Amino acid sequence: LGNWQATQRDAQRLLRLGEKLTELSQRFQQVQLERSKCEQQEQEFQLKLGQLEEQHLHQNHLLQQTQERLHDKQRLLEQGRLIRDYEAARTQLQPNQPCPLCGSTEHPFVISNEIPSVEQEAELVEHLKQRCKEIDQELTNLQREQTQLKARSEVAHERSGQLQQETQKIQSAFDDVNSQIPAESVKLLADLVGIQMLYLSWQEQFQAMEQKLSAVEKLDGIRRQLQEEQIVLQNKRAELKEKQAALNERQKLHQQQQEDLEKQAKEQQQLVLQLQESWQEQAQAVGSAEEAAEPESLLASLQEKWQAFQKQQQAEDREGPELSQRRQRLERDQATLGQQEQQQQSLVEEQQQELAKLQLLQQQRLKILEHPDPKALEQEQLSQLQAYQEQQAASRRSFEEKSQVLQQEQQRLQWMEEEYARGQQEHMQNQEELLFALQTLGYASIAEAEMGCLDSIEAEELNQQDQQLNQRLSISRHDLGNEQMRRASLEQEAYTQAEEELQAQLEQLRQQQDELSQQLGGVQVQLEKDAELRQNQRTLTDQIEKQQQEHRRWASLSELIGSADGTKFSRFAQSLTLAHLVNLANRHLQKLSDRYQLQKRQGACVEMDIVDRYQADAVRSLESLSGGETFLVSLALALGLSDLARRNHPIDSLFIDEGFGTLDVDTLDTALAALETLQAGGKTIGIISHVEALKERLTTQIQVRKNDSGNSALAVIPKPLAENRHKPFVSS
């Protein structure tokens, strides 16, 4: 009965110890899990700090570029203001006459009429100043965020250190409980604890697998939805290709029309000259200089307007290819003007024919003097000439009206150029804001963000589709603007055309406008669909990243749990000890040689490598070191091991057996200087060596000498005695 009661007490005691071990094991797992989270948070904070540092550098570079651009624009603004101040003097300049200010006979600004726009430059300077303020504010925000992340990283690091101390306390408690358990009961208790831990591990893994299965089902549904949307996009892409081909044909037609109009514009000057010559011949034929004065003044006025139009067209040509589309509208008006001039030329030709008839009649009258009424015939010819002059005046009025329309179109073109410049500025600002937003998400450029959302093939296809859509949108807007301008031009010319023809043309233009509006709406819908697909892709990417983080967390937990026999935990503890030893040894190795540094091998628990800093931090094996380098590394490890063991058991003595013979003079001095530093710190260092150069550096020597009798004698000789070669005072 007594034995049974004692056995029962032992069993109850073992159960209590087992429960305590279970609690310690659970607490150990919780601490390890929390420590893993802290380390992961610290790594994330460091990664974010690196990204913020890159953003900070980029913003500094952007601020520098913006400031340089602001300086250039301010300089251009000052120059523009100076040029504008000279506008009054510029209007007084005459061709081939010296300038009263500089004396030059060439006046390029008067010829080209290219006066810088001071207002636009001032607006751009204000915009750049505002942009500099915004970038400066962004830099301040980045610095504030960096400070916050550093503080959070320090908190996570401190918490990780506290958890490490708590882990050591739990390990000590494990050792205390294990010491209270009899040896014959250890195996049984370990099996019970292992079974319980295995059950908990299986339960957690089962829950994790259920969550992953649910996530996989959601991803599969999203994948099917994306496949359906991809099919729809392919169909839309085929339709867009067909419409693109049609637009290309229309663009070729517009280009051909532009070439024809340019050819007609070159012929207009010749027509004006021919018209002037014809009027002069007519005036000579009639014999009245006064009657020819009015056509000559009309032709001079037309020629001046034509030269002004040519100068304006040359100025527009120098504006660059971005004005070519707007110049087409002016060329349409020019074509209309050419038609009026052709009508005028036809009238001139008719007048020339009439003059030829008049000359023929005059010759006949000279031959036949018996004409019944020569004055009546002359009066009739004068009436016809007056009618022709009235037609010429009507043509001149028509030309003046067309010139007014042309001037209005030029003003409208200038307004559209200003709108285009403002649009360009807004586009650049939007590009910079988009790039900054992408950089906050970890992308270096817009192209990298697009490639991060899709694979290379789909991204390239979507990029091409986006470019095609933008081109089509631009072409459609351009065509729409052309059609609107054309409709306005047709409305101006409505008084010369029949009402039915104008109604038909107006209806056709409205249909074309409706078609272009429909195409524009379709393109905008496709762009919105593309943006929605990109957003879905980013959402899927975020979900995948979250699942990967969850997988890494569970994998880390699986690694921390270890095995049932304690092998993993033992290797883990050895790995931590080795890492600490490498850290301590590197402190001593830095004093011995700045070339090498020890590091723990990746993927191995108790193996080390050497880092060669003179070879771009190349990682080498310890076996590749020479004899002298191996000695220095071994000495550093020995000193590090001494520091590691000193926490529990102070080690005040260090003995080194040989190894100095492989060192050169400089390395030997470095090693001895390090040993002297340790000796000054209170350590007793013993060296066994045959190197003669060591004798001068050792303060106390123990020499072994052989006597004549065959025995050996030991002598402890201080440095002054060693130098005088005194006899040993201790022998055996």
ROROMI-398945 format. One record per residue: residue in one letter; x, y, z of N, C-alpha, C in turn. Coordinates in steps of 0.05 Angstrom, whole numbers, plus 5000, padded with zeros to 4 digits. Atoms other than C-alpha are relative to their C-alpha. Example, Ala and Ser with C-alpha at 12.3 -4.5 7.8 and 13.67 -1.06 7.14 Angstrom:
BEGIN
a501849765000524649105156501850245000;s498449764999527349795143498550225014;
//
This chain:
BEGIN
l501749765000500050005000501750255000;g498249774999505750485016501350044973;n498849975027509050334949498050124980;w502049905019502550454913499550305004;q500449714995501551134947502450164990;a497749855010508651334932500050024969;t500249995029507651134859497950204991;q502149815007501251534857500950295003;r498949734996504752144885502050074978;d498149945022510252074834498650054973;a501549965025505152014778498750274999;q501249734999501452634801502150224997;r497849805003508053004806500950014971;l499350005028509852784736498050144983;l502149875016503153014710500250305003;r499749714996504153694742502450114984;l497749915015511053744712499549994970;g500750015028508353524645498250234991;e501749775006502954054648501750264999;k498249775000508254564665501750014975;l498550015025512454334607498350084976;t501849935023506454394561499550305000;e500349714999505155104585502550144990;l497549875009512455274575500349974970;s499750055029512254964505498150194985;q501849815014506055364486501050295002;r499049734997509055994515502550044981;f497749985018515455854476499250044971;q501049975027511555774412498950294995;q501249735002507756424425502250214998;v497849815000514256794440501549994973;q498650035025517556514378498450124977;l501749895021511556704335500050315001;e500049714997511357414363502750114992;r497349915008518857464354500350004970;s499950015030518157244281498550244988;k501549775010512857774271501650265003;c498449764995517358304302502350024979;e497849995020523158104257499050064972;q501149945027518658104196499250294998;q500649715001516058794214502550174998;e497549855002523159034224501149994972;q499150035028525058764155498350184982;e501849845017518859094124500650305004;f499349724995520659754158502650084986;q497549945014527759714132499650024970;l500549995029525159564062498650264993;k501449755006520360154065501950245003;l498149784997525960594091501850024975;g498449995024530160394031498450124976;q501749895021524360553984499750305004;l500349724995523261224018502650154994;e497549875007530661374011500350044970;e499949985029530261233937498250234990;q501849785008524161683931501150275008;h498849744991527762223971502150094980;l497949935020533662193922498750094974;h501449935026528862203862498850285002;q501349744997525062803890502150235001;n497949805000531563173903501050064972;h499149975028533763043831497950154984;l502249865014526863263806499950305008;l500049724991527263893849502250164987;q497849875013534064053821499550064970;q500749955028531663963749498050224997;t502149795002525464393762501250275006;q498849744994529664943793501750104977;e498449925023534464933734498150104977;r501949925021528564963686498750275007;l501149754991525565533728501950234994;h498049805006532065913722500250074971;d499949955029532265833647497550154991;k502549875009524966043639500050295010;q499849724990526166663683501850174982;r498249865017531966853639498650064973;l501549965025527666753576497850215004;l502149814995522167163609501150294999;e498749745000526967743621500750094971;q499349935028529367703549497550074984;g502549945013522167693524499050285007;r500949734992520468313564501750224987;l498349805014526568673535499250024971;i500749995028524568473465497350144996;r502649865002517368713477500350305004;d499649714996520069383502501050144975;y499049885025523469483435498049984977;e502050045021516969353397499450274986;a500649745012515670103386502250084980;a497849935018522670203356500149814976;r499950205021521969563315498150084977;t501949935021515869833278501050224981;q498949795016520070413252502349914982;l497850105016525369973220499249984971;q500550025029525869993144502049804988;p498250205012528769453099502550134989;n497449915010536169543082500950275011;q499349764987536470143128501249945028;p498750064974541070163190498150055024;c501549974975537970063259501250245016;p498949784984538570703302501349915026;l498850104975540470273362502649854996;c497750175004545269753336501550044974;g498749955026546769983265499849784980;s500250225019544969313233498050064979;t501849975022541769303165498149774996;e501850245001538468623177498250015024;h502049994979532068603217498449755000;p501450265002530067873228497350005014;f502550014986524568013278497850144984;v502049875017521168483229499149824977;i500650175023521667973173498349765009;s501450254991519567353213497650065018;n502249924982514967723262499749795022;e500050204978516867203315500650145026;i499749864975515767583380499349815023;p500650194978516267153443497550095016;s502449954983509867093484500850035029;v499149964973511567413550497949895020;e502150104981504867223582500249705004;q499750294997505866483567502449935017;e497650054984512966503595499550075029;a500649934972510366853658498349795013;e501750214989504966333668501749755005;l498350244996510165773659501950045023;v498249944977514866113709498449965026;e501650034976509166143760499449705005;h500550294998507465413746502549865011;l497550144990514765203757500550085029;k499649934972515065603822498149835018;q501950164985508765253847500949715001;r499050275001511764583825502349965019;c497850024981518064723865499049995029;k501150014973513864863927498749735006;e501350274996509964213917502249795005;i497850204996516463803910501350045027;d498949954974519264143972498249895022;q501950114981512963964010500149695001;e499750295002513563243985502549905014;l497550084986520763214010499650015030;t500549984971518463454079498349775009;n501750234993513062914080501649745001;l498350245000518162384061501849995024;q498349994977522862604116498449935025;r501750064976517162584167499349705000;e500650285001515261884143502449835007;q497650144994522461654147500550005030;t499749994971522861894219498149815015;q501950184987516561524238500749714996;l499250275006518960884204502449925017;k497650064984525660924240499249955029;a500950034972522061004307498649735003;r501450264999517560404292501949774998;s498050215003523559994270501549965026;e498650034974527160144335498349875021;v501850134981521059944375499849704995;a500150295007520559284337502649865007;h497450124993528059164348500249965031;e500050034971527359294423498249785009;r501850224993521358834426501249734994;s498750255007525258294390502149925021;g498050064979530858364442498749905025;q501450094976525858304499499049714996;l501050275005522857674467502349805001;q497750184998529757374460500849955029;q499550044972530957484534497949825013;e502150174990524257174549500349714991;t499450275010526156574505502249875017;q497950114983532456484547498849925028;k501250074974528256504611498349744997;i501550255004523555974582501849764998;q498150225003529555544564501149925028;s499050064972532155614636497849855016;a502250144986525255414662499849714990;f499950275011525454814615502149835014;d497850154988532154604644499349935029;d500750054972529554684716497949775002;v502150214999523354254702501249734992;n498850255009527453734665501849885021;s498350104978532253684724498349865022;q501750124980526353504769498749744991;i501250245011523952944724502049775002;p498250234999526952244738500849914971;a499050095027531051944681498149804987;e501750205012526251364672497450104990;s502549895008520351824662500350214978;v499649795020523452304613498949934973;k500950095027522051894551496950004998;l502950015001514751784569498850284999;l501049724999513652524585500650144973;a499349885026517252734521498149904978;d501950105019512752274481497250145002;l502549874996506552574512500050294990;v499849725009508853294500500250014970;g499850005029510853114429497449954986;i502650065012504052804414498250245002;q501749774997500553414442500850234980;m499149805018504853894402499449934971;l500650095027503953474339497050044994;y502949965004496353494349499450304995;l500549715004496454254356501050094972;s498949935027500854314294498249914978;w501850105021496253874253497450174999;q502449844999490254274276500450274986;e499449745012493454934256500449974970;q499650055028495654644189497449954985;f502650055012488554394175498550264996;q501449755003485655084188501350174978;a498649855022490955404143499349894973;m500650125026489454914087497150074992;e502749925006481955074092499950294990;q499949735009483455814086501250034972;k498749995027488155704026498149894979;l501850115020482955263992497850204993;s502149805006477655803999501250234982;a498749795016482556323971500549904971;v499550115027484255863912497450004984;e502650005014476855783896499250284990;k500649735009475956543895501850084977;l498249935022482056623851499249874974;d500850145024479456103803497650144987;g502349855011472856483796500950264986;i498949755012476657123783501449944974;r498650085025480956763731498149954977;r501950055021474856523693498750274990;q501149755008471957223694501950164983;l498049875016478457503667500249884972;q499950135026478456993611497750104982;e502349905015471457203590500550294991;e499549735008473457933591502250024979;q497950005020479657773551498949944972;i501250065026475357463496498550244989;v501449765008471058093495502050214989;l498049815009477358513489501249934973;q499050095026479858093431498150084978;n502049925020473358213394500150304995;k499849715003473858953408502550084985;r497549945014481058953384499749964970;a500450055029478958653317498450224987;e501649785011473659183308501750264998;l498349765001478759723325501949994977;k498250025023483559463273498650074974;e501549935024478159513219499650314999;k500549715000476460223240502650154996;q497449875004483860393242500850014971;a499450015029484660173170498450214985;a501649795013478860623149501150285006;l498949734994481861213186502650054985;n497549965015488561093152499450084971;e500849925027485161133084499250304999;r500849724999481961793104502350195004;q497749844996488562053128501650044974;k498749985025491761893061498650204981;l501649825016486062263026500550295008;h499549734991487162873070502850104992;q497349935008494562863055500250084971;q500149945029493262842980498850284995;q501349745003488563432987501850235008;q498149794990493763823026502150064978;e498049965021498963712971498850164976;d501349855022493963952918499750305007;l500349724991492564582959502650155000;e497449875001499864732966500950074972;k499449955028500764672891498450244990;q501749775009494965152879501050265012;a499049764987497965642929502450114986;k497649915014504465672890499250144973;e500849885026500565842826498650275004;q501549754996496766422858501650254994;q498449765005502466912855500350054970;q499749975029503466772781497350114988;l502649905010495966892770499750305006;v500249724994496367562805501750174981;l498249855019502267782762498750014972;q501350005026498567562699497650194999;l502249824999492467942722500950304998;q499049725001496568582732500950074971;e499149955027499668512663497650044981;s502449985018492868412631498650275004;w501249744996490169042664501650224987;q498349795012496069442640499650004969;e500450025029495169182568497350124993;q502749895006487769352572500050305002;a499849714998489370052596501450134976;q498649905023494270152539498249994975;a501850025024489169892489497950215000;v502149804999483770352512501150284997;g498749745002488670922518499450185023;s500749834978486271182584501549915025;a498550074976491171182643498450025025;e501749964976485871422690498349765005;e501850234997481470822676501649765010;a498350224991487370352690500950045029;a499049954973488970682757498649835021;e501550154980483370342794500749705000;p499250285000485169622771502849975012;e497350034989492469762787500050025030;s500149984971490869992857498849745012;l501250254991486469372865502049785000;l498050215002491968922841502250045021;a498049944980496969272887499049915028;s501250094974492269162946499949705002;l500050304999491368432927502849895004;q497250104998498868342920501050045029;e499149954972500168662989498749805018;k501450204982494868213021501149724995;w498950275006497767612985502849975013;q497450014987504867783010499749985030;a500550034971502067883080499249725007;f500850274995498667213075502349804998;q497750185002505166883051501850035024;k498349964976509067193109498749855024;q501450144978503766933157500349704998;q499850295004504066243126502949915006;q497250074993511766243131500450005030;a499849994971511266443204498849755012;e501450244989506365873216501749754994;d498350235006511065383180502349975019;r497750014981516665573227499149925028;e501050084973512265413287500649705005;g499450284996513864673276497749824991;p502050195010509964043258497550005016;e502550014984504964133315497950194989;l502049815011501564703275499049914972;s500750085027500864303210497049944998;q502850065002493864073227498350254999;r501649755000491364773242500550164974;r499549865025494765033179498249904977;q501850115020490164583139497450164997;r502449845000484265003159500450264984;l499349765015487765623132500349944970;e499650075028489465263068497349964986;r502650025012482065113057498950284992;d500849735007480565853060501750114977;q498349925023486565963014498949884974;a501150135024483465462966497550154990;t502349845007476965852968500850264987;l498949765012480866482955501049954971;g499050075027484166132896497849974980;q502350025018477365972868499050274991;q500949735007475366702872501950134980;e498149895018481766892838499849884972;q500450135026480566382784497550124986;q502349865012473666692773500850274989;q499049745009477067362770501749984975;q498350045024482067092720498349944976;s501850065023476466822677498750264990;l501149745008473367522678502050164984;v497849865013480067812659500449894971;e499750125027480667322601497750094982;e502349915016473667502578500450304991;q499549725007475668232582502150034979;q497949995020481968102543498949934972;q501350075025477767762490498450244988;e501549775009473268362487501850234990;l498149805008479268822483501249934972;a499050085026481868412425498050064978;k502149935020475268492390500050304995;l500049715003475569242405502350094982;q497849925017482469292375499549934970;l500650085028480168902314498050204987;l501949805011474369382306501350274995;q498649745005478869982314501649984974;q498450025025483369712259498150014976;q501949995022477269592216499050284995;r500949735003474970292231502150184986;l497949855014481670562209500049954971;k500150075028480970182145497550114987;i502649915011473670362136499150245015;l500749754986472471082154497050064997;e502849945004465271062130498249865020;h501750124980462670772196497750185006;p502349834997455671022208500050165026;d500049854975456471222282502349915017;p497750094984463471142312499850075030;k500349934972461671512376498249815015;a501850204987455971042390501549745005;l498450254996460670452380501950035023;e498149954978465770762427498550005027;q501550004975460370892479499149725009;e500850284993458070172475502449855011;q497650144990465169922485500750105028;l499549904973465970392544498149895021;s502050124981459570122575500849715007;q499050274993462269412569502450015019;l497749984982468769632601499150075028;q501049934973464969952658498749765014;a501150244988461169302668502149815010;y497750174991467668922672501350125025;q498949884976470269432722498249955025;e501850064978464069322765500449715009;q499450284993465368572762502649985016;q497550004986472468712783499750105029;a500549894973470069132842498649795018;a501450214985465368572863502049785009;s497950204993471268092860501850105023;r498449884979475268572903498649995027;r501550024975469768602955500049715011;s499950284992469467842956502749935011;f497350054990476967822965500450115028;e499749884973476568303024498449845021;e501650164981471067883056501649745007;k498550254994475367253048502550075017;s497749934983481267633078499250045029;q501049974972477067813139499649725012;v500450284989475067073146502749885006;l497350114995482466893140501250115025;q499049884975484267383195498649895024;q501450134978478867093240501149725005;e498950274997481566393227502850015013;q497449974988488566643245499850055030;q500449954972486066923311499149745014;r500950254988482466263324502349805003;l497650184999488865883308501850085023;q498449924977492666303358498849925026;w501450094976487466163411500449705005;m499750294998487865413396502949935008;e497250054993495565443401500450055030;e499849954971494965753471498749775016;e501350234986489965213491501749754999;y498350245003494664683464502450025019;a497749974981500564973505499149945028;r501050064973496364963568499449705004;g500550294998494164253553502649845003;q497450134997501464053545501150025029;q499149964972503164353613498449825019;e501650174983497363993646500849714996;h499250285005499563343612502649945014;m497550054986506663413639499649985030;q500550014971504063563709498649745008;n501350254994499462963707501949764998;q497950215003505262523683501749995025;e498349994976509462753742498549895024;e501650104977503862633792499649704998;l500350295003502561943763502549855007;l497450134994509961773767500649995029;f499549994972510361993839498149805015;a501850194987504161583858500949724995;l499050275005507160973825502549945016;q497650044984513761083861499449945029;t500850064972510161083928499249715002;l500750285000507760383908502349824994;g497750175005514760143892500849984971;y499350015029515060263816501750234993;a498149795008520660653785499050164977;s501049865023516860853722497249894993;i502750085009510060793688500249734985;a499750265015512660243642500449775019;e499650214981515059843702497449935015;a502650064987508259913736498249844981;e501650165019504759663673501049724997;m498950275002509559083667499549845025;g500550144975508358923740497149905002;c502850084999500858863729499449764981;l500550215020501058413667502649874992;d497550125012505957933634500850164976;s498849845021510258193578498350014975;i501550015025505857963520497550175003;e502549854996499258233548500650305004;a499349724996502658873571500750144974;e499349885026505558993502497650044983;e502449985016498958853469498250235010;l501649784989495259323516501250274995;n498649755006500559853506499550094971;q500549945028499759803431497150084996;q502849935002492259813438499450285011;d500349734988492660423483501050224981;q498949815019497160783433498150034976;q501849985023492460603376497550155007;l502449864992486460843415500550305003;n499349724997489961493433500350134973;q499649895027491961593360497350034986;r502749985012484861443337498450225012;l501549784986482061913390501050274990;s498949755010486862453367499150064972;i500849975028485262333294497050074998;s502949955000477762323309499550295009;r500449734992478262973347500950204978;h499049835022482363273291498050014977;d502050005022477363043239497550155008;l502449854990471663303282500450304998;g499449725002475063973287500150104972;n500049925029476363983212497250034989;e502749995010469163823198498550245011;q501349774989466864363245500950264986;m499049775014471464863212498950024972;r501050015028469264633144497050094999;r502849924999461964713164499750315004;a500149714996463365423189500850144974;s499249875025466965583124497749984979;l502250035019461065313084497750195007;e502149814992456265733125500750294991;q499149735009460466353108499550034970;e500349985029459966183034497149934991;a502750095007452566023037498650184980;y501449825018450566642998500749954971;t499250065027454266382936498949734990;q500950275008450965692935497049985003;a502950054999444065432926499249895027;e500950084974439865292987499849695002;e500250304999438564562969502749875003;e497350114998445964422959501250045028;l499049954973447664743026498749825020;q501350184981442364333062501149724998;a498850275003445163693032502749985013;q497450004988452163873052499950015030;l500349984971449864073122499149735012;e500950264990446263413131502349794999;q497750185002452463033107502050055023;l498249934979456763413156499049915027;r501250094975451963263213500349705004;q499650294999452162523196502949935007;q497250054994459662533196500750075029;q499549924972459662903263498849795019;d501250214984454962373292501749755000;e498350245001459361813267502650045016;l497649954984465562133297499450015029;s500750004971461962253363499649715010;q500350284993459961513364502749865003;q497350124998467061303350501550095024;l498749894976469661763404498849885025;g501250134976464661483454500949715003;g499050274998466660773436502849985010;v497250004991473960933446500250065030;q500049944971472561243514499049775016;v501050244986468560633535502149795002;q497950205000474260183515502350085019;l498049914981479160613554499149965029;e501050054973474760573616500149705007;k499850284995474359823608502849915005;d497250064996481859783602500950085028;a499349914973482660193667498849815021;e501250194981477759723702501549745001;l498450255000481659113680502750035014;r497549964986488059413704499650015031;q500649994972484859553772499549725011;n500450284992482558823776502649855002;q497450135000489558593759501650085025;r498549924976492559013815498749885025;t501350124976487358743864500949715002;l499150284999489258023845502949995009;t497250004992496558193853500350045030;d500049954971495258463923499149755015;q500950254987491357833941502149785000;i497950205001496957383917502350075019;e497949924982502057793956499249945029;k500950074972497857714020500149705005;q499850294996497356964009502949915003;q497250074998504856923999501150075028;q499249934973505957304064498949815021;e501150194981501256834100501549734998;h498450245003505056244071502750025013;r497449974987511656524094499850005030;r500350004971508956634164499649725010;w500450284990506555914170502549834996;a497550155004513055654140502050075022;s498249924978516956054191499249875026;l501050134976512555784246500749705000;s499350285002513755074221503049965006;e497250024995521255194223500650045030;l499549954972520855464294499149785018;i501150214983516754884321502149795005;g497950204997522454404307499049714998;s500650285001522553644312499549895028;a500850114975520253174367502549935017;d497650074985527352954387501750245007;g498549774993529753664395502450074983;t497649965017534753634338499950284987;k500249745013532054254302500550225020;f499549794981531954664365502950015008;s497150014993538954434382501650144978;r498549875022541454634313499350304999;f500849725000537555284319501750155022;a498549884979540955434386503050024992;q497249995009547755254356500450214979;s499849795021546355714297500050275013;l499949744986544856294345502750045013;t497449974987551156154384502250054980;l498049955020555256114321499850284989;a500349725010552356774296501250205020;h498849834979554257094363503049985000;l497150045001561156784359501350154977;v499049875024562157044288500150305005;n500149714995560157744311502350085018;l497849934981565157734369502749964986;a497450055014570657434325500650224980;n499549795020569657974272501150255013;r498949774986571158504324503049985003;h497150044997577958204337501349994972;l498850025027579158044263500250274987;q499849735011577858774245502650135009;k497549884990583758964289502449864988;l497850145011588158424259500350054970;s499949965029586358524185497450124991;d502449885010581358984151499149884974;r500750125026581158534090497849795003;y501850234997577157944117497950055021;q502150004980570657854154498549734998;l501350264998567357214178496950054997;q502949995001560057064162499049715001;k501350264998555356484176499049924972;r500750085027554056074113496949984998;q502950005004547056154085499049714995;g501150265003542855524091501449785017;a498650194983547655184140500050115029;c500349924972547455184216502750065012;v497449984986554755094238502350024981;e497949975020558855284177500450304995;m499249725004562555924162501450044973;d498549925024565356294102501550255007;i498449754997570256874094499350194978;v500649795020568557534059502650164995;d497649865008574357844020499250284991;r500849725007573258604021501750124978;y498349895022579058723974499249894973;q500950125025575558303921497050044996;a502949935004568758663919498249835017;d501550164981566258283981499449724989;a500450285010567257603947500049815024;v500350214979565157013991501849774993;r498150225004570656483998499749805022;s500050214980571455834034502550045018;l497849974981575955804096502449844990;e497850165009580155274061501750154979;s498549865021582355784008502050205012;l498249814987586156204060502949885001;s497250084997593756184064500649945029;g499350084973597555964126499850245019;g500149774983598356664154497250105004;e502849914997591156854139498449815017;t501450204983588656204171500750055030;f499249954972592656374234498550245011;l501449764990589557074239497049945005;v502950074996582456784230499749835024;s500150174977583856244281500350155026;l499549834977586556754330497550175007;a502449854995580357184321497749835011;l502050184989575756584332500649925029;a499350074973579556394394499350235019;l500649774983578957094422497050045003;g502949974999571557114404498849785018;l501050224982570356434438500650065029;s499449924973573856704499498050215010;d502049804992569157304500497349885004;l502650134997563156844490499849855026;a500050164976565056394548500450175025;r499449834976566856974594497550085015;r502549914986559557114610499549825025;n500550184978559056494654502549925015;h497550094987566256294667502350184989;p497949825009571656834662502549844992;i497550125010577756614621502150224998;d497949794999583857024638502649914988;s497450105011589156594603499549914971;l500150075028590556474530502849904991;f497550115009595956014501499849954970;i499950035029598056014428502549834994;d497850195006602255434402500750034970;e498949975027606355614340498150174983;g501649855019603355934278501150274992;f499049735007607356574279502149994977;g498050025021612456304230498950054972;t501249965026607556374172499350294994;l500749725003606557124183502350164989;d497949815008610257674148500450215022;v499249814979613258264186497650175009;d502349824994607158724181497849865015;t502150164988602158184198500849925028;l499050084973606557954257499750245019;d500349774983606658664284497150055007;t502949954995599058724277499049805021;a500950214981597958054314501150055028;l498849954974602758234370498850255013;a501249764989599658924378497249935012;a502650084989592758594387500449845026;l499550154976595658104438500950185023;e499249814979598958674476497650165011;t502549874990592159024479498549825019;l501450194982589058394509501549985026;q498550024976594758354558499650245018;a500549754984593659074579497349995013;g502650024988586458884592499849805023;g500050184977588458374645500349704993;k499850285008589257724605502949925002;t497350135000595257264613500249844974;i499750125027597757054544502649854999;g497650165004602656494532500449924971;i499450055028606156394465502249794999;i497950205005610055774443500850034971;s499149955027614255944382503049994999;h497150005005621155894351500850254984;v499449765016620756574316501750195017;e498249844985626656994338499050295004;a501049724998623057654324498150045023;l501949974977618157504381501550065026;k498649964975623557534434500250305008;e499849714994624058294428497450125010;r502649894993616558384439498949885025;l501150144976615457904498501250115025;t499049884974615958194568501249785018;t499050234983617057514602500249764983;q499550235016620056894571500549755018;i499450264987620256154593501749854980;q498250135018626255854559500649715009;v499450284994627655104554502949954989;r497250045008635154944554500949715009;k499050274995638754284552502750015014;n497550014985644154144604502049804989;d498050195009650553764595499449725008;s500750274990647653184634497849884983;g502250115016642153104582497350085009;n502649904990636553404623499450284989;s500949735009632554024605499450175024;a500549814979631854644646498150224990;l501849785006626255164647500950255015;a499249754987627755894661497950214993;v501849785004622756464671501750255001;i498149775002626457084647498450244993;p501249755008623557784648501550124976;k498849895024625058224588502850115004;p497249904997631158584617502049775003;l498250224997634257924638500349854974;a499850155025632557604571501950144981;e498249865018636358154536502949975008;n497250044990642558044581500949724999;r499350285002642357294570500949895027;h499350114974642657124645499249705001;k500650284997642356404668497249975012;p502750054989635556094684500149975030;f500150024971633256134755498149785008;v501750244994628355544750501049784981;s499050225017630854874724498949745010;s500950264992628854154725501649794985;
//
